[in-house]
Amino acid sequence: MKLVILDRDGVINYDSEEFIKNPDEWRPIPGSLDAIARLTQSGWRVVVATNQSGVGRGLLDMASLNAIHAKMHRAVNQAGGRIEAVFYCPDTDESHSPCRKPNPGMFYAIAERLNVALEQAPCVGDSLRDLQAAAVVGARPILVLTGKGRKTRAAGKLPEGTQVYPDLAAVAHALCQ
């Protein structure tokens, strides 16, 4: 069983400093939907793990978050792919929540709910906290240079063994060879 865990904002869709608050603001990064389709068609189970502190900050409600994710699912399905599940943490950074990346709670929830081991599972993100959460659970951290990825690489301190790719399409190409 092959599992790949993707961050959402900055990996699948364009990120925003003002948060993605409604479906109209959700716009896929070119190539990301086809990348998910390629992963799906190559036998990968695709799961999204995303911090969504905008909910905890009151910038969007659960109905809006669900509508954003419904739009993402439709777009991925239309491209021929499938996202098996979306795991999210609505808590703010100040909450010190165990589910909020860089803490590993969301990853443990994925492992439990899907009954999978996370060791060496590729985990794709654009921020240091994505990579740190992956490293804590023994998964394989992969940095993409979309979203905050270039700033993350420039800042350094990446977990040992982090692989770097230009975007999700390049990750999918590498994983599906």
C-alpha positions as CSV (number, residue, x, y, z in Angstrom):
1,M,0.0,0.0,0.0
2,K,1.5,3.3,-1.1
3,L,0.4,6.4,0.8
4,V,1.4,10.0,0.1
5,I,0.4,12.9,2.4
6,L,0.1,16.4,0.9
7,D,-0.2,19.7,2.5
8,R,-2.9,21.8,0.8
9,D,-2.1,25.5,0.6
10,G,1.1,26.2,-1.3
11,V,1.3,22.5,-2.6
12,I,-2.0,21.9,-4.3
13,N,-3.4,25.4,-4.5
14,Y,-2.0,28.9,-4.3
15,D,-1.6,30.1,-0.8
16,S,-2.7,33.5,0.6
17,E,-1.4,35.6,3.5
18,E,-5.1,36.4,4.2
19,F,-6.0,32.7,4.2
20,I,-8.2,30.8,1.7
21,K,-11.7,31.7,3.1
22,N,-14.1,30.6,0.4
23,P,-14.2,28.4,-2.6
24,D,-13.7,31.3,-5.0
25,E,-10.2,31.9,-3.4
26,W,-9.2,28.3,-3.9
27,R,-7.1,28.1,-7.1
28,P,-5.0,25.1,-8.1
29,I,-1.3,25.5,-8.8
30,P,-0.7,24.6,-12.5
31,G,0.1,20.9,-12.8
32,S,-1.0,20.0,-9.2
33,L,-4.4,18.4,-10.2
34,D,-2.7,16.3,-12.9
35,A,0.0,15.3,-10.4
36,I,-2.6,14.0,-8.0
37,A,-4.3,12.2,-10.9
38,R,-0.9,10.6,-11.9
39,L,-0.3,9.5,-8.3
40,T,-3.8,8.0,-8.0
41,Q,-3.5,6.2,-11.3
42,S,-0.1,4.8,-10.2
43,G,-1.7,3.2,-7.1
44,W,-0.9,5.9,-4.5
45,R,-3.5,6.7,-1.8
46,V,-3.5,10.5,-1.6
47,V,-4.4,12.2,1.7
48,V,-4.3,15.9,2.6
49,A,-3.1,17.1,6.0
50,T,-3.6,20.8,6.4
51,N,-3.4,23.4,9.2
52,Q,-6.5,25.6,8.9
53,S,-6.1,28.2,11.7
54,G,-8.4,30.5,9.8
55,V,-11.2,28.5,11.4
56,G,-9.9,29.0,14.9
57,R,-9.3,32.7,14.1
58,G,-12.9,33.1,13.0
59,L,-11.9,34.0,9.4
60,L,-14.0,31.2,8.0
61,D,-16.5,28.7,9.3
62,M,-16.8,24.9,8.9
63,A,-19.3,25.3,6.0
64,S,-16.8,27.4,4.1
65,L,-14.0,25.0,4.8
66,N,-16.1,22.1,3.6
67,A,-17.1,24.0,0.5
68,I,-13.4,24.7,-0.3
69,H,-12.6,21.0,0.1
70,A,-15.6,20.0,-2.0
71,K,-14.3,22.2,-4.8
72,M,-10.8,20.7,-4.4
73,H,-12.2,17.1,-4.6
74,R,-14.3,18.0,-7.7
75,A,-11.3,19.5,-9.4
76,V,-9.1,16.5,-8.6
77,N,-11.8,14.1,-9.7
78,Q,-12.3,15.9,-13.0
79,A,-8.5,15.6,-13.6
80,G,-8.8,11.8,-13.1
81,G,-7.4,11.7,-9.5
82,R,-8.7,11.1,-6.1
83,I,-8.0,12.5,-2.6
84,E,-9.0,9.7,-0.2
85,A,-9.3,12.0,2.8
86,V,-8.7,15.5,4.1
87,F,-7.4,15.8,7.6
88,Y,-7.3,19.4,9.0
89,C,-6.5,21.1,12.3
90,P,-8.6,24.2,12.9
91,D,-6.6,25.4,15.9
92,T,-4.4,28.5,16.1
93,D,-0.7,28.4,16.7
94,E,-1.2,29.8,20.1
95,S,-3.3,26.8,21.1
96,H,-0.3,24.4,21.1
97,S,-2.7,21.8,19.7
98,P,-1.2,18.3,19.2
99,C,-2.9,18.1,15.8
100,R,-1.3,21.3,14.5
101,K,1.8,20.8,12.4
102,P,4.7,20.7,13.3
103,N,3.1,18.5,16.0
104,P,2.4,14.9,14.7
105,G,-1.2,14.5,15.8
106,M,-2.7,14.8,12.4
107,F,-0.3,12.2,11.0
108,Y,-1.0,9.8,13.8
109,A,-4.8,10.3,13.1
110,I,-4.1,9.4,9.4
111,A,-2.2,6.3,10.4
112,E,-5.0,5.2,12.8
113,R,-7.9,6.0,10.6
114,L,-6.4,4.4,7.4
115,N,-4.6,1.6,9.3
116,V,-1.3,2.4,7.7
117,A,2.3,2.7,8.7
118,L,3.8,6.2,8.1
119,E,7.5,5.0,8.0
120,Q,9.0,6.4,4.7
121,A,5.6,7.6,3.4
122,P,6.3,10.7,1.3
123,C,4.9,13.8,2.9
124,V,4.9,16.9,0.6
125,G,4.8,20.4,2.0
126,D,6.0,23.9,1.5
127,S,6.8,24.9,5.1
128,L,9.2,23.8,7.7
129,R,6.3,22.7,10.0
130,D,5.1,20.3,7.3
131,L,8.6,18.7,7.0
132,Q,9.0,18.6,10.8
133,A,5.8,16.7,11.3
134,A,6.8,14.2,8.7
135,A,10.2,13.7,10.2
136,V,8.8,13.1,13.7
137,V,6.7,10.1,12.5
138,G,9.5,8.6,10.4
139,A,7.9,9.7,7.1
140,R,9.9,11.0,4.2
141,P,9.9,14.9,4.1
142,I,9.6,16.4,0.7
143,L,9.8,20.2,0.1
144,V,8.2,21.8,-2.9
145,L,9.3,25.2,-4.0
146,T,5.8,26.5,-4.6
147,G,3.9,28.4,-2.0
148,K,6.4,29.2,0.9
149,G,8.8,26.6,-0.3
150,R,11.5,28.9,-1.6
151,K,11.6,30.8,1.6
152,T,11.6,27.6,3.6
153,R,14.6,26.3,1.6
154,A,16.4,29.6,2.0
155,A,15.9,29.6,5.8
156,G,17.6,26.2,6.1
157,K,17.2,23.8,9.1
158,L,15.4,21.3,6.9
159,P,15.0,17.8,8.5
160,E,17.7,15.4,7.6
161,G,17.0,13.6,4.3
162,T,14.5,16.2,3.0
163,Q,14.1,16.0,-0.7
164,V,13.4,19.2,-2.7
165,Y,11.4,19.4,-5.9
166,P,10.1,22.4,-7.9
167,D,6.5,21.5,-7.5
168,L,4.0,18.7,-7.0
169,A,4.2,17.6,-10.6
170,A,7.9,16.9,-10.2
171,V,7.2,14.9,-7.0
172,A,4.6,12.8,-8.8
173,H,7.0,12.2,-11.7
174,A,9.7,11.0,-9.3
175,L,7.3,8.8,-7.3
176,C,5.6,7.2,-10.3
177,Q,8.7,6.2,-12.2
